[in-house]
Amino acid sequence: MARVYCKQHKDRMPVMIPFHRNSLGQEYICAVCSAVRVFNTGQIVNIVSKGRYGFIKGEKENIFFSFRNLAIPFTPRIGMIVSYEIAFLDDPVKKYHAIDVSPAKGGINEN
């Protein structure tokens, strides 16, 4: 994965340090403010075009994403490989969702 920067420091942008891998992805921590961010890649398994959302295959469950949370303009397709960041929510049903979704590996499934 490319360098990961802490969003809390727009002026300095320190590089975040990888420190732990869990079922949601690779966790990174900022040495300056101790912010933790989780990143992963996965395959899109479902798209609801009318609702403008979809799901990415996760290890334990599929991860929701909204077309509003695409990092760059692109058209998500079933089978596309994407990278994303996990955003944690204060909702007991929807605990997290994918944000900053973008095509990874050219969006092509190599399997």
N, C-alpha and C positions, 0 to 999 in steps of 0.2 A: 504494500500500500504506500502511496505517496506520503509526504510529510503531513502531519496533522497539527493544526494550529488552534490555540485557545481563542474562542470568540470573545472572551471577556477583556482581552487586551488588544483593542483595535490599533493602537499606536505601535506597540512593540511586537505583537503576534509571536509569543514564544512557542517553540515546538513542544508538543505534548509527548510524553514518554509512555510507551506501551508497558502495562504492568500486570494484566490478568486477562485470561480468556474464559468466557462463560458461555452458556447455551445461546445467548443473544448475540455474541460477537466478541471482538477484541476491545478491551477497556484501555483507555488512555487517561493519564493524569497530568495536569499542568503543575510544573514545579513551582510556579509563582503563586497561584491562587488555590491550588488543590482541586480545581474543577475536574470532574470525571465525565468523559464522553465515551459512548459505545458505538463501534462501527462494525459493519458486516457486509457480506455480499450474498446474494441469493437469486433464485429464479422466480419470476412472476408466474403464479399458478392460476390466477383468476383475475379477470377485469370486468367491471361493471361500467360500461361506457356511459350509460344514461346517468348513473350516479357519480361518474367521474372519480372512481376509486378502484382499488384492487387489493390483492393479497400477494405477499412474497412468502415462499416456502421457508419456514423456520424449522429448527431442530425438534421442538416440542409442539408448536402450533404455528399456523400461518400468521404473518404480521401484516396488519392493515396499513395501507398508504393512500393518501388523497392526491389527486392530480395537482392540487394547489401546492403540494410539498415537493414538486419536482425541482431539482437544483438547476437544471437547464431545460429549455424547451425541447421535448422529444415526445414521440407517441409510444407509450408503453404497449408491449405485446406479450401475450402468453408465451412462455418459454424464454423470454429475454432475461439475461443475467444483469442484475443491477447492484450497485453499491448504495449504502444508505447509512444514516445515523439513527440510533434509537432515541426517541424522546419519551420520557416517563411521564405519566399522567396521574392526576389525583382522582382517578375513577376506579372503583374496585372491579368493574367488569372489563373495561378497556384499560389495562395497566400501562401499555406503551403502544407506540406506533412508529412507522418509519418516516423520517423526514430527510430532506436533501437527497432525494432519490435521483440517481443518474446511471446511465448505461455503464457497465463494467466489462472489461475484456471485449470491447466493441459491441457489447450486447448479445454476443453469440454464445450459445451453450456448446461447450467443447466436448460434451459426452456423446 
